[in-house]
């Protein structure tokens, strides 16, 4: 008999690690640009400067309750990013220094939390990427319910188990595995083009005439 709302799905399809690694070092804006600028999460902020890269291991929990979140840490594999959908509740933290330290010890790749954390000062010094909506000193409950490895929402974006997550100081983008190789190649190419453009700027050689041409084409009135 099914127990919807209180289930653990332990088998997920993860993309090959070589595909995930194609995104390492590529800025999140360049990745999002090559998905037509609609695959970035909104509202989540980084709580330290550690870049995020890994595959989504998802958890859906009731507001302010982290029992299933704790279980997910022990089920996830090295390189997984725990994406925890706490319903965007800001009333209680879903984790803090202790859970993050345990996840780091297990080799997980980061936390993305649609909710709050606590122990902010300690987390800032831990070499483990943490993104969340905010912080609250109120601790979590452990009454249970929730689901592991189901579709969740974080930062206004649907995230599926096995999706690729890339995060940095600008924020987080999500890439579906079937799109990953093409998006990674395009983003890397854009990153190289921007590097060359910065060299042109430094040399005073950036031709900006195209902006005036676009305005003229659109019929912008010039008043002297």
Secondary structure, DSSP 8 states (H G I E B T S, - for coil): ---TTEEE--------HHHHHTTTT--HHHHHHTTTT--B--S-EESSS--EEEEEEEEE--TTB-HHHHHHHHH--TTEEEEEE-TT--SSBS--HHHHHHHHHTT--EEEEEEEE--HHHHHTSSS-EEEEEE-SS--B----EEESS-EEETTEEE-TT-EEEEETTEEEEE-GGGHHHHHHHHHHHHHHHHHHHHHHHTT----HHHHHHHHHTT-----
